[in-house]
Amino acid sequence: MHWTYEKGLHELGNGSYAWLAPDGSWGWSNAGLITDGEESLLVDTLFDLELTREMLAGMRAAVPAATARFDTLVNTHANGDHCHGNELVTGAEIIASTAAAEEMNELPPEALAAFVTMARELGPAGEYFLHCFGQFNFEGITFTPPTKTFSGEMQIAVGDKTVQLIEVGPAHTRGDVLVYCPADKTVFTGDILFIEGTPIMWQGPVANWIAACQRIEAMDVDTIVPGHGPICDKSGVVAVRQYLEFVRDEARTRFDAGLSAREAARDIELGQYSAWSDPERIAVNVDCLYREFDDESKATDILELFTRMAELAGYSQENSGVS
């Protein structure tokens, strides 16, 4: 089936739904809903309260019996565009992997709000940060962490349906989780999948992310809802896996040749992947891979990573408006 990539709620069949947020770039994330009778499971909230309220209202209008209250909320990972709206899902049990819950504590909403406030003083990196996140409102969000955590796998009943939570991180982040509903032949992948957009590897190792793609490829699913981008079938999963393999191999060649991570990111010719949105994320991906190749555990400063992405995206001291 062909799914239109339009903002709002999309019925997937058998009581499952996807909430899509074009264009899928920074912060514009998807979410999901699995229902059976009067029971419901929400997959992720959105980046700020206004966006999350709009989504919840759309779901309640479409499926009032199941969403009068949400029984369960699963956060697929720690990034704020998948959990900042948690406070609005009152009364639900909030579930995430143990690793994701720990990571959420490290960048609460008020930290992003403070970064937006100071961004204009940070030159091109700050301007690029505002380009990515300046349209979201991080003020007044109450950090609402998971109430239950797990490691490995967990099963949840939603009416007569069984939903499988499968931890596949660390990959994109430290605690990535797939939400798989076998009865609906549907999987919600969080940011293991960016479709028609460039994946960003904050954590790695890349082998885990590739294995996560392979796990989805092996599932009995017809409908795959990514963390960002349009609904897809397994061809979308293959494309993401092949990007990761391509970047791994290209980065390794340059690492062995003695180029720095910054130099390698500038040197890699993206070819077919240059048409994907946010190609400058190659800077973060190569940096993560270099740490893996060098067995170096020390993470690069986030401002430095945004500086590298800003350079690749064409931001400079001259056009940033900052002296």
TORKOL-4160 file (C-alpha; in steps of 0.2 Angstrom, whole numbers, padded with zeros to 4 digits, m for minus):
323
<pt num="1" X="0000" Y="0000" Z="0000"/>
<pt num="2" X="0006" Y="0018" Z="m0004"/>
<pt num="3" X="0005" Y="0030" Z="0011"/>
<pt num="4" X="0004" Y="0048" Z="0008"/>
<pt num="5" X="0016" Y="0059" Z="0018"/>
<pt num="6" X="0005" Y="0072" Z="0025"/>
<pt num="7" X="0004" Y="0079" Z="0043"/>
<pt num="8" X="m0008" Y="0071" Z="0055"/>
<pt num="9" X="m0016" Y="0054" Z="0059"/>
<pt num="10" X="m0015" Y="0040" Z="0047"/>
<pt num="11" X="m0025" Y="0024" Z="0050"/>
<pt num="12" X="m0014" Y="0008" Z="0047"/>
<pt num="13" X="m0028" Y="m0005" Z="0049"/>
<pt num="14" X="m0034" Y="m0016" Z="0063"/>
<pt num="15" X="m0034" Y="m0002" Z="0076"/>
<pt num="16" X="m0016" Y="0005" Z="0073"/>
<pt num="17" X="m0012" Y="0022" Z="0068"/>
<pt num="18" X="0003" Y="0033" Z="0064"/>
<pt num="19" X="0005" Y="0052" Z="0067"/>
<pt num="20" X="0016" Y="0059" Z="0054"/>
<pt num="21" X="0026" Y="0076" Z="0054"/>
<pt num="22" X="0033" Y="0081" Z="0038"/>
<pt num="23" X="0046" Y="0086" Z="0033"/>
<pt num="24" X="0054" Y="0074" Z="0045"/>
<pt num="25" X="0070" Y="0085" Z="0048"/>
<pt num="26" X="0076" Y="0090" Z="0065"/>
<pt num="27" X="0063" Y="0089" Z="0078"/>
<pt num="28" X="0049" Y="0084" Z="0066"/>
<pt num="29" X="0046" Y="0066" Z="0072"/>
<pt num="30" X="0032" Y="0053" Z="0070"/>
<pt num="31" X="0023" Y="0044" Z="0084"/>
<pt num="32" X="0011" Y="0029" Z="0084"/>
<pt num="33" X="m0005" Y="0022" Z="0092"/>
<pt num="34" X="m0010" Y="0004" Z="0095"/>
<pt num="35" X="m0028" Y="0001" Z="0101"/>
<pt num="36" X="m0039" Y="m0014" Z="0104"/>
<pt num="37" X="m0056" Y="m0011" Z="0111"/>
<pt num="38" X="m0055" Y="0002" Z="0124"/>
<pt num="39" X="m0036" Y="m0001" Z="0128"/>
<pt num="40" X="m0022" Y="0009" Z="0120"/>
<pt num="41" X="m0003" Y="0011" Z="0119"/>
<pt num="42" X="0005" Y="0027" Z="0113"/>
<pt num="43" X="0022" Y="0026" Z="0104"/>
<pt num="44" X="0031" Y="0042" Z="0109"/>
<pt num="45" X="0026" Y="0060" Z="0112"/>
<pt num="46" X="0032" Y="0075" Z="0102"/>
<pt num="47" X="0045" Y="0089" Z="0104"/>
<pt num="48" X="0035" Y="0102" Z="0113"/>
<pt num="49" X="0018" Y="0103" Z="0122"/>
<pt num="50" X="0009" Y="0112" Z="0108"/>
<pt num="51" X="0013" Y="0099" Z="0095"/>
<pt num="52" X="0009" Y="0085" Z="0107"/>
<pt num="53" X="m0008" Y="0092" Z="0112"/>
<pt num="54" X="m0012" Y="0093" Z="0093"/>
<pt num="55" X="m0008" Y="0075" Z="0091"/>
<pt num="56" X="m0017" Y="0069" Z="0106"/>
<pt num="57" X="m0033" Y="0079" Z="0101"/>
<pt num="58" X="m0032" Y="0071" Z="0084"/>
<pt num="59" X="m0031" Y="0053" Z="0091"/>
<pt num="60" X="m0045" Y="0056" Z="0103"/>
<pt num="61" X="m0056" Y="0062" Z="0089"/>
<pt num="62" X="m0052" Y="0047" Z="0079"/>
<pt num="63" X="m0053" Y="0034" Z="0092"/>
<pt num="64" X="m0062" Y="0041" Z="0107"/>
<pt num="65" X="m0066" Y="0025" Z="0116"/>
<pt num="66" X="m0048" Y="0019" Z="0117"/>
<pt num="67" X="m0040" Y="0036" Z="0120"/>
<pt num="68" X="m0051" Y="0044" Z="0133"/>
<pt num="69" X="m0036" Y="0039" Z="0143"/>
<pt num="70" X="m0020" Y="0031" Z="0137"/>
<pt num="71" X="m0015" Y="0015" Z="0146"/>
<pt num="72" X="0003" Y="0015" Z="0141"/>
<pt num="73" X="0016" Y="0026" Z="0133"/>
<pt num="74" X="0032" Y="0019" Z="0126"/>
<pt num="75" X="0046" Y="0031" Z="0123"/>
<pt num="76" X="0057" Y="0023" Z="0109"/>
<pt num="77" X="0073" Y="0033" Z="0115"/>
<pt num="78" X="0079" Y="0048" Z="0125"/>
<pt num="79" X="0079" Y="0062" Z="0111"/>
<pt num="80" X="0066" Y="0076" Z="0116"/>
<pt num="81" X="0057" Y="0075" Z="0100"/>
<pt num="82" X="0051" Y="0058" Z="0106"/>
<pt num="83" X="0047" Y="0062" Z="0124"/>
<pt num="84" X="0045" Y="0080" Z="0129"/>
<pt num="85" X="0026" Y="0079" Z="0128"/>
<pt num="86" X="0025" Y="0065" Z="0141"/>
<pt num="87" X="0017" Y="0076" Z="0154"/>
<pt num="88" X="0002" Y="0077" Z="0144"/>
<pt num="89" X="m0002" Y="0059" Z="0144"/>
<pt num="90" X="m0009" Y="0059" Z="0162"/>
<pt num="91" X="m0012" Y="0042" Z="0170"/>
<pt num="92" X="m0002" Y="0032" Z="0158"/>
<pt num="93" X="0012" Y="0020" Z="0163"/>
<pt num="94" X="0027" Y="0027" Z="0154"/>
<pt num="95" X="0039" Y="0013" Z="0148"/>
<pt num="96" X="0057" Y="0015" Z="0141"/>
<pt num="97" X="0073" Y="0005" Z="0141"/>
<pt num="98" X="0084" Y="0008" Z="0156"/>
<pt num="99" X="0097" Y="0015" Z="0146"/>
<pt num="100" X="0085" Y="0027" Z="0138"/>
<pt num="101" X="0078" Y="0033" Z="0154"/>
<pt num="102" X="0096" Y="0036" Z="0161"/>
<pt num="103" X="0100" Y="0046" Z="0145"/>
<pt num="104" X="0084" Y="0057" Z="0147"/>
<pt num="105" X="0090" Y="0064" Z="0163"/>
<pt num="106" X="0106" Y="0071" Z="0154"/>
<pt num="107" X="0097" Y="0083" Z="0142"/>
<pt num="108" X="0080" Y="0089" Z="0150"/>
<pt num="109" X="0069" Y="0102" Z="0141"/>
<pt num="110" X="0076" Y="0116" Z="0151"/>
<pt num="111" X="0093" Y="0113" Z="0145"/>
<pt num="112" X="0087" Y="0114" Z="0127"/>
<pt num="113" X="0078" Y="0130" Z="0131"/>
<pt num="114" X="0093" Y="0138" Z="0138"/>
<pt num="115" X="0103" Y="0133" Z="0123"/>
<pt num="116" X="0091" Y="0141" Z="0112"/>
<pt num="117" X="0092" Y="0157" Z="0122"/>
<pt num="118" X="0111" Y="0158" Z="0121"/>
<pt num="119" X="0112" Y="0151" Z="0103"/>
<pt num="120" X="0114" Y="0168" Z="0094"/>
<pt num="121" X="0130" Y="0171" Z="0104"/>
<pt num="122" X="0138" Y="0155" Z="0097"/>
<pt num="123" X="0142" Y="0160" Z="0079"/>
<pt num="124" X="0138" Y="0149" Z="0065"/>
<pt num="125" X="0135" Y="0134" Z="0076"/>
<pt num="126" X="0122" Y="0143" Z="0085"/>
<pt num="127" X="0113" Y="0149" Z="0069"/>
<pt num="128" X="0113" Y="0132" Z="0063"/>
<pt num="129" X="0106" Y="0126" Z="0080"/>
<pt num="130" X="0092" Y="0139" Z="0078"/>
<pt num="131" X="0089" Y="0133" Z="0060"/>
<pt num="132" X="0086" Y="0116" Z="0067"/>
<pt num="133" X="0077" Y="0119" Z="0083"/>
<pt num="134" X="0071" Y="0138" Z="0084"/>
<pt num="135" X="0053" Y="0134" Z="0079"/>
<pt num="136" X="0050" Y="0123" Z="0094"/>
<pt num="137" X="0045" Y="0130" Z="0111"/>
<pt num="138" X="0055" Y="0122" Z="0125"/>
<pt num="139" X="0049" Y="0134" Z="0139"/>
<pt num="140" X="0037" Y="0127" Z="0152"/>
<pt num="141" X="0039" Y="0109" Z="0149"/>
<pt num="142" X="0039" Y="0098" Z="0164"/>
<pt num="143" X="0052" Y="0084" Z="0163"/>
<pt num="144" X="0042" Y="0068" Z="0164"/>
<pt num="145" X="0053" Y="0052" Z="0165"/>
<pt num="146" X="0047" Y="0034" Z="0162"/>
<pt num="147" X="0038" Y="0026" Z="0177"/>
<pt num="148" X="0044" Y="0008" Z="0171"/>
<pt num="149" X="0060" Y="0002" Z="0163"/>
<pt num="150" X="0067" Y="m0014" Z="0155"/>
<pt num="151" X="0082" Y="m0021" Z="0147"/>
<pt num="152" X="0082" Y="m0033" Z="0132"/>
<pt num="153" X="0064" Y="m0037" Z="0128"/>
<pt num="154" X="0046" Y="m0034" Z="0136"/>
<pt num="155" X="0029" Y="m0039" Z="0131"/>
<pt num="156" X="0013" Y="m0028" Z="0134"/>
<pt num="157" X="m0005" Y="m0033" Z="0131"/>
<pt num="158" X="m0016" Y="m0020" Z="0123"/>
<pt num="159" X="m0033" Y="m0028" Z="0123"/>
<pt num="160" X="m0031" Y="m0045" Z="0115"/>
<pt num="161" X="m0015" Y="m0039" Z="0106"/>
<pt num="162" X="0003" Y="m0043" Z="0111"/>
<pt num="163" X="0015" Y="m0029" Z="0108"/>
<pt num="164" X="0034" Y="m0033" Z="0109"/>
<pt num="165" X="0046" Y="m0020" Z="0115"/>
<pt num="166" X="0063" Y="m0024" Z="0108"/>
<pt num="167" X="0079" Y="m0015" Z="0114"/>
<pt num="168" X="0091" Y="m0013" Z="0099"/>
<pt num="169" X="0102" Y="0000" Z="0106"/>
<pt num="170" X="0115" Y="0007" Z="0109"/>
<pt num="171" X="0114" Y="0013" Z="0091"/>
<pt num="172" X="0106" Y="0030" Z="0087"/>
<pt num="173" X="0106" Y="0033" Z="0105"/>
<pt num="174" X="0110" Y="0022" Z="0121"/>
<pt num="175" X="0093" Y="0014" Z="0123"/>
<pt num="176" X="0084" Y="0013" Z="0106"/>
<pt num="177" X="0068" Y="0002" Z="0106"/>
<pt num="178" X="0057" Y="m0006" Z="0093"/>
<pt num="179" X="0038" Y="m0007" Z="0096"/>
<pt num="180" X="0032" Y="m0022" Z="0086"/>
<pt num="181" X="0014" Y="m0027" Z="0085"/>
<pt num="182" X="0013" Y="m0045" Z="0076"/>
<pt num="183" X="m0006" Y="m0045" Z="0075"/>
<pt num="184" X="m0005" Y="m0029" Z="0065"/>
<pt num="185" X="0010" Y="m0033" Z="0055"/>
<pt num="186" X="0017" Y="m0016" Z="0060"/>
<pt num="187" X="0033" Y="m0010" Z="0068"/>
<pt num="188" X="0036" Y="0007" Z="0075"/>
<pt num="189" X="0055" Y="0010" Z="0074"/>
<pt num="190" X="0059" Y="0026" Z="0083"/>
<pt num="191" X="0075" Y="0034" Z="0076"/>
<pt num="192" X="0082" Y="0017" Z="0070"/>
<pt num="193" X="0074" Y="0023" Z="0054"/>
<pt num="194" X="0075" Y="0040" Z="0045"/>
<pt num="195" X="0067" Y="0038" Z="0029"/>
<pt num="196" X="0072" Y="0050" Z="0015"/>
<pt num="197" X="0082" Y="0059" Z="0028"/>
<pt num="198" X="0100" Y="0056" Z="0034"/>
<pt num="199" X="0102" Y="0045" Z="0050"/>
<pt num="200" X="0112" Y="0053" Z="0064"/>
<pt num="201" X="0122" Y="0042" Z="0075"/>
<pt num="202" X="0125" Y="0050" Z="0092"/>
<pt num="203" X="0130" Y="0034" Z="0100"/>
<pt num="204" X="0134" Y="0018" Z="0090"/>
<pt num="205" X="0142" Y="0006" Z="0088"/>
<pt num="206" X="0137" Y="0005" Z="0070"/>
<pt num="207" X="0136" Y="m0014" Z="0070"/>
<pt num="208" X="0121" Y="m0013" Z="0082"/>
<pt num="209" X="0112" Y="m0001" Z="0071"/>
<pt num="210" X="0115" Y="m0012" Z="0056"/>
<pt num="211" X="0109" Y="m0027" Z="0066"/>
<pt num="212" X="0093" Y="m0018" Z="0071"/>
<pt num="213" X="0089" Y="m0014" Z="0052"/>
<pt num="214" X="0092" Y="m0033" Z="0049"/>
<pt num="215" X="0080" Y="m0038" Z="0063"/>
<pt num="216" X="0066" Y="m0027" Z="0055"/>
<pt num="217" X="0070" Y="m0034" Z="0038"/>
<pt num="218" X="0067" Y="m0052" Z="0045"/>
<pt num="219" X="0051" Y="m0047" Z="0054"/>
<pt num="220" X="0033" Y="m0052" Z="0047"/>
<pt num="221" X="0028" Y="m0034" Z="0044"/>
<pt num="222" X="0019" Y="m0025" Z="0030"/>
<pt num="223" X="0019" Y="m0007" Z="0038"/>
<pt num="224" X="0035" Y="0001" Z="0045"/>
<pt num="225" X="0033" Y="0018" Z="0054"/>
<pt num="226" X="0050" Y="0027" Z="0056"/>
<pt num="227" X="0055" Y="0040" Z="0068"/>
<pt num="228" X="0056" Y="0053" Z="0054"/>
<pt num="229" X="0050" Y="0053" Z="0037"/>
<pt num="230" X="0036" Y="0043" Z="0027"/>
<pt num="231" X="0029" Y="0026" Z="0031"/>
<pt num="232" X="0038" Y="0013" Z="0022"/>
<pt num="233" X="0040" Y="m0005" Z="0018"/>
<pt num="234" X="0056" Y="m0015" Z="0020"/>
<pt num="235" X="0065" Y="m0007" Z="0005"/>
<pt num="236" X="0066" Y="0009" Z="0016"/>
<pt num="237" X="0075" Y="m0002" Z="0030"/>
<pt num="238" X="0087" Y="m0008" Z="0017"/>
<pt num="239" X="0091" Y="0009" Z="0011"/>
<pt num="240" X="0095" Y="0015" Z="0029"/>
<pt num="241" X="0106" Y="m0001" Z="0032"/>
<pt num="242" X="0115" Y="0002" Z="0016"/>
<pt num="243" X="0119" Y="0020" Z="0020"/>
<pt num="244" X="0126" Y="0015" Z="0037"/>
<pt num="245" X="0137" Y="0002" Z="0028"/>
<pt num="246" X="0143" Y="0015" Z="0016"/>
<pt num="247" X="0147" Y="0028" Z="0028"/>
<pt num="248" X="0156" Y="0015" Z="0039"/>
<pt num="249" X="0167" Y="0009" Z="0025"/>
<pt num="250" X="0171" Y="0026" Z="0018"/>
<pt num="251" X="0175" Y="0033" Z="0036"/>
<pt num="252" X="0186" Y="0018" Z="0039"/>
<pt num="253" X="0196" Y="0021" Z="0023"/>
<pt num="254" X="0200" Y="0039" Z="0028"/>
<pt num="255" X="0203" Y="0034" Z="0046"/>
<pt num="256" X="0217" Y="0022" Z="0040"/>
<pt num="257" X="0224" Y="0035" Z="0028"/>
<pt num="258" X="0226" Y="0047" Z="0043"/>
<pt num="259" X="0213" Y="0060" Z="0040"/>
<pt num="260" X="0204" Y="0068" Z="0055"/>
<pt num="261" X="0186" Y="0065" Z="0057"/>
<pt num="262" X="0182" Y="0083" Z="0052"/>
<pt num="263" X="0193" Y="0081" Z="0036"/>
<pt num="264" X="0184" Y="0064" Z="0032"/>
<pt num="265" X="0167" Y="0071" Z="0034"/>
<pt num="266" X="0171" Y="0084" Z="0021"/>
<pt num="267" X="0180" Y="0072" Z="0009"/>
<pt num="268" X="0166" Y="0058" Z="0008"/>
<pt num="269" X="0156" Y="0060" Z="m0008"/>
<pt num="270" X="0138" Y="0055" Z="m0003"/>
<pt num="271" X="0132" Y="0051" Z="m0021"/>
<pt num="272" X="0114" Y="0045" Z="m0020"/>
<pt num="273" X="0113" Y="0050" Z="m0002"/>
<pt num="274" X="0116" Y="0068" Z="m0005"/>
<pt num="275" X="0098" Y="0070" Z="m0010"/>
<pt num="276" X="0092" Y="0065" Z="0008"/>
<pt num="277" X="0088" Y="0079" Z="0019"/>
<pt num="278" X="0101" Y="0085" Z="0032"/>
<pt num="279" X="0116" Y="0077" Z="0023"/>
<pt num="280" X="0128" Y="0087" Z="0035"/>
<pt num="281" X="0124" Y="0074" Z="0048"/>
<pt num="282" X="0139" Y="0065" Z="0040"/>
<pt num="283" X="0150" Y="0075" Z="0052"/>
<pt num="284" X="0142" Y="0067" Z="0067"/>
<pt num="285" X="0142" Y="0050" Z="0060"/>
<pt num="286" X="0160" Y="0050" Z="0055"/>
<pt num="287" X="0165" Y="0057" Z="0072"/>
<pt num="288" X="0155" Y="0043" Z="0080"/>
<pt num="289" X="0164" Y="0030" Z="0069"/>
<pt num="290" X="0181" Y="0037" Z="0072"/>
<pt num="291" X="0178" Y="0035" Z="0091"/>
<pt num="292" X="0173" Y="0017" Z="0088"/>
<pt num="293" X="0188" Y="0014" Z="0076"/>
<pt num="294" X="0200" Y="0021" Z="0089"/>
<pt num="295" X="0192" Y="0013" Z="0104"/>
<pt num="296" X="0191" Y="0030" Z="0111"/>
<pt num="297" X="0177" Y="0033" Z="0124"/>
<pt num="298" X="0178" Y="0051" Z="0126"/>
<pt num="299" X="0163" Y="0060" Z="0116"/>
<pt num="300" X="0166" Y="0075" Z="0106"/>
<pt num="301" X="0159" Y="0091" Z="0113"/>
<pt num="302" X="0141" Y="0094" Z="0106"/>
<pt num="303" X="0145" Y="0112" Z="0101"/>
<pt num="304" X="0160" Y="0106" Z="0091"/>
<pt num="305" X="0148" Y="0093" Z="0082"/>
<pt num="306" X="0136" Y="0107" Z="0078"/>
<pt num="307" X="0150" Y="0118" Z="0071"/>
<pt num="308" X="0155" Y="0104" Z="0059"/>
<pt num="309" X="0138" Y="0102" Z="0053"/>
<pt num="310" X="0135" Y="0121" Z="0051"/>
<pt num="311" X="0151" Y="0121" Z="0040"/>
<pt num="312" X="0145" Y="0107" Z="0029"/>
<pt num="313" X="0127" Y="0115" Z="0028"/>
<pt num="314" X="0135" Y="0132" Z="0022"/>
<pt num="315" X="0134" Y="0142" Z="0038"/>
<pt num="316" X="0149" Y="0153" Z="0040"/>
<pt num="317" X="0155" Y="0168" Z="0051"/>
<pt num="318" X="0150" Y="0179" Z="0036"/>
<pt num="319" X="0132" Y="0174" Z="0034"/>
<pt num="320" X="0128" Y="0170" Z="0052"/>
<pt num="321" X="0124" Y="0188" Z="0056"/>
<pt num="322" X="0135" Y="0186" Z="0072"/>
<pt num="323" X="0151" Y="0196" Z="0074"/>
